[in-house]
Amino acid sequence: MAEGYVIGVDLGGTKLLAGAIDADLSVIHRTNRLVYGLNQDELVQMIADAVDEIRASVGEISAIGFGIPCTFDSRTGMAVQAVNVPLKDIAFGELMADRLNMPVVVDNDANCHTVCESRIGIAQGATDVALLTLGTGIGGGLLLNGQVYRGWIMGGAEMGHMVVEMNGRPCQGNCPNWGCLESVASGSALVREASLAVARQPDTALGHALEEGRELTGPLITELATAGDPVARGAIETIGSALGVGITNLVNIFNPQVVVIGGGVIAAGELLLAPAREVMLERALAPGKDVVRVEAARFGPEAGMIGAGLLARDVLDGKTTGAIENHPR
C-alpha cells in the first residue's frame, strides 16, 4: 500500500464529512460542515474549503476520494442528477482535480459506504452485500460476487428509490417518483412520522422537548426513544417496519449474505433494526431470509468518508477502482 495521506469526503443532503486517512487507514483529522440550502457554486466552494482545511492541518495529500449522492454517466464523467443536493450535469471529478491539483476519484456515496464495510467493516469477507444508508434520503450500494455493482454507466443500485407503496406519497427533492423507500424509511420520513405522532400525543417527553424549543431532528427522536418515550419509539418502529419491506425486496432479488444499514439514522440501533428484521422474516422468501444477516454498519456515519479514502488509496496503488478517476490537467 502506498504511503502518504489521502482525503475521503462524504457528501450528504445535510452535511459534509471529510477526513485525512493515513497508510494504516486511521483517520487523523476530521472536519464536518452543514451544506443544506447551498446552491451548486456555494457547495463546490465549501467542499474545496473543507479539503484545504485538512491540507493545511496535515500537510501533503496524495489523492482525494469523493462520495457524492448522485447518479453518474461514466461515458462522460458527469454527475448527472442528485435528489437531495444541488449537483446536476457537472463534471465534478474533473473540476475538483483541476481546482485542487491532485488525483481525484469520485463515486456514489453509498458505493463508498459499501467499499468500507465490505473491506474492513461488518461485511468483511462477504462476497454479496446490500447496503442502505439512511440519512436525509436513502442511498444504496451493492457488492455482487465480490465486486461493487454500479450498473452499465454508473446509474445503478439506487435502492432508496425502489417503489414500496404503489400509490404512495411523492418522493422528496428532485426524485419524480411516488412511494419510494426513501419517502417512508429515511431520516426525513422519521421526522415526519414523529411530527404527526407528537401532534396526536403532545404530553410526552418529545412533546415537552419541542415546547422547550428543541428542534425536531433524528438525533432528538433517537435520544428520547432510547430513554423510553413512546412517541419517539413508535416513530422509529414505523420507519423500521417500512425499511423491512425494502430489505425484503433486496433479499428476494439479490440473495445477499449481509444487508448493512448505515447513515445517521442507524444511531437508533435495534429500535430500528428489530422491526425491520421482523418484517423481512415475515415477507421474504426462503432460503434467503433464513441465512441473511441484517446488521448496523460498523463504521456508522464515517463509512462513506473512509470508503472514499480507500478508493483514493486504490488510485495511488494503481488499482482499478471502477469509479470515475481524474487527474489535474
N, C-alpha and C positions, 0 to 999 in steps of 0.2 A: 504494500500500500504506500502511495506517495506521501512524503512528509509535507508539512505546512498546514496552514489553516484554510478551511473553506467556510463559506457562509451558507446557511439554509434559511430561506424566507418562506413563511406560510401566510398567505393572504386569505382572510375570511371576509364575510359580509359585514362584520362589525369591527374587527381589529386585525392588525398585522403583528406577527411574532417572528422575530429574526434572531439568529444566534451564530456565533463563531464556533466551529467544531474542529477539534484537533485530530491528529492521526489515530489517537486511541478512541475516537468517537465520543469524547467528552465535550459537553457544551461549556465553553469557558467565558462567554459573555452573551447576555441576552438583552433584547430591547423589545418592547411592545408599544403599539400606538393604535389609537382609535382611528378608523377610516370611514366610519358611517357618515354619509352625507356629502362626501367629497365628489367632485367631478373627475373626469378621466385625467386631465392635466394635473390637478392637485394630487390625485392618488399616485401617479407616476413620480411626482416630485417627492412625496412623502416616503415612498419606497426607496428612492435614491438617497434621501436624507438618513433613513434608518441604516442603510448599508454604510454610508460614510461615517456614521457614529461608531459603528463596530470597527471599521478600518482604523479610525483614529485611536480606538482603545487597544486593539491587539496588534496592530502593525500590518505587515504584508499579508494579503489574501491571495490565494492561487486560483480560485474559481468560486462561482456562486450558483446555487440551485434555487429555483423559484417554484413553489407550488401555488398555482392560482386557480380559482374556481371558475374555469372557462371550458368551453369546448374549443378544440383546435382543428385546423386543417393542416396536416403535416406536409401537404403538397406545396403550400406557400409559407409555412411557418407562422401563420396568423393565429392570434387568439380571436376567435370568431364571435362568440357570444357568451356572456355571463348573465346569470339570473339575478345575483344579489350584489354585484359590484359593477362600477361603470367602466367596463373594458369591452370594447366591441371593435372588430376589424382593425386590430392593431398588431404590428409586428413586434410584439413585446420583447422577445429574446434578442432580436437584432438591435432594438432600441437600447436595451439595458447593457448589452455587450459593448456598444459604442460609447454609451454615456459613462459607464464605469471602467471601461478599458481593461476588460478581462474576460476570460471564457465564461459563458453562461449556459446553463441547461434549464429548460422550462418544461414543466409537466402539470397536469391537472393536480389540484391539491390532494384529492383523495387517493390518487395514484401514489403520491409521496407518502401518505399515511400507510398505504399498503406495502411499499418498499420497506419502511421502517419496521412495521410489525411482523412482516414475514421473514425479514433477515435477522433481526435482533430482538424482536418483541414476543408477544403472546402466541403468535402463529409460527414461530421459528421452527423449521423442519417440515412444515406442511407444504404440500405441492398445490393444493386447491383451496383458495381462501376467498371469501367475500367480505368486504369491509364497508361499513356505512359510517360516515362522520355526521354527527348530529350537532349542528350549530344554528346559525341564523336560518340556513337551509339544510339540505341533506346531500352530501356527496357520496359517490360510490366508487369503489376500487375492486378489481378482480385479479387474483393470481390463479391462472389455469395451467396445469401441467408445469408448474414452476416458473412461468413467465407472466409478467404483468400484461394483462389484456387491455389494449387501448382502442381496438376497433380498426377498421380499414384506414381511416385518415385521422385517427385520434379523437373521434367523436363518440366513442362507446362508453359503456359502463355507467351511464348517468342514471343510476338506480334510484336516486331520490325522486326521479320523475316517472317511475313506473306508476300506472294507474291502479289504485286500490279501492276507489269508490267511483263507479261508472258515471254517476251524476253528482259527484262531489263538488266541493267549493272550488272556486278558481284558485290556481296556484299563485305564488307571490312573485314579486319582481318582474323580470322580463319573460317568464315562462307563459306560453299561450295555452297551457293545458288546464284541465279540471281534474280534481280528485287524485292528484299526485300524492305519493307517500310524504313528500315534503310538506304538504298542506295539512297533514294530520299528525306528524310524528317529529317535527323539528323543534328547535328551541322557540321559534316564533309561535308554533302551534301550542307549545306548553304554556307560554304567557297568555295566549288567547283563552285556553281552557281554564286556567287559573282565574283570569279576569271574569269569565262567565260564572264560575263556581262561587267566587267570593261575593259577587253581586247577589247571589241567591242566599248565601250564608255569611253575612258580614261579621257576625260575632264569633270570630275565630282568631287565632294568632296572626294569620295572614291579613285578615281584615284590619286588625288593630295596628299591624305594622304599616299598612297603607295609610291609615288615619294619622299616623305619626309622621308621615311624609316620606317614607321609604319608597323607592321606585320598584315597581313590579318587574322583576327580572328572573331569569332562570336560576342564578345563584341564590336569590332570596327564597324562591319556591323550594329549592333543594334543601336549603338550611332549615326551613321551618318544617318541611316534610320529614327530615331526619329527626327533628325534635318531636315529631308526633302529630303535627297539625293535620287534621283530617282533610281539609280542603286542598292543601298543598299535596298531600299524599294521593288524593283522588285524581288530581290533575296529572301527576306523573304516571299513575297507573293507567289512565286513559290513553296517554300517548304511547305508553309501553305496550298496551294491547294493540294499538294501531301499528306499531313497529313490528309486532309479531306477525301481522298479515304480510308485511313486506318481507320479513325473514322467511316465511313460508314459501313465498314465490322463489326466493333465492335458493332455498334447499331443493325445491322441486325441479328447478331449471338447471342448476349447476352442480348439485350434489357435493358441496364443499366439505372439507374436513373441519373447518373453523369458520364461523361468522364472527367478525370482530366489530364491536361497536365503539367508536371513538367520538371525538369532538367534545365541546364543553358540556353538553347535556349528560354525558356519561358520569359526571360527578354524582349523579343520583344513584349510581351503582345498582344494587339488587332491587331497589324500589322500582327501577325501570326495567331491568333485565328479567326479573321473575315473571311479570305478566307477559312479557314478550315470548319467553320460552314456553309458557303455558299455552298461549295461542298457537305457537308453532307446532307443539306436540299434538294439539287437537286437530290441526288442519293439514299439516304436511304429510307427504307420502312416506311410507316405509320402503326400503330400509334407511333412506337418507336421514329422516328425522331421529332415528334411534342412535345414530353414531355421531352426528354433528355436535360440535361444541359451540355454544354462544357465549362469547367472552368479552369483557371490557378490555379496551386497548391498554397494554402495559405502559406505554409512554403517554397516555392521555392526550391532552391538547398539544403536547410538544411533538407528537409523532410526525406531523406534517413537516415541521421545521427540520427535524432530524432526517427524515426521508429525503427531503430536498438536498440536504447536505451530503447524504450518501450518494445521490446521483451526481453531485458536483465532484465528489471524490472519484467516482467511476470515470468521469471525464479526464481527471488527472492521471488515472491509471490506464488510460487508453482503452477502456471497456466500452462496448456498445450499450447505450442506455435505452434505446427505443424511444426516447423523448426528443424534444427539439433542442438542438445544440447550436450555439452561435459563438463566433469569435470576433473580437474587435477588428474593424477594417483599418 
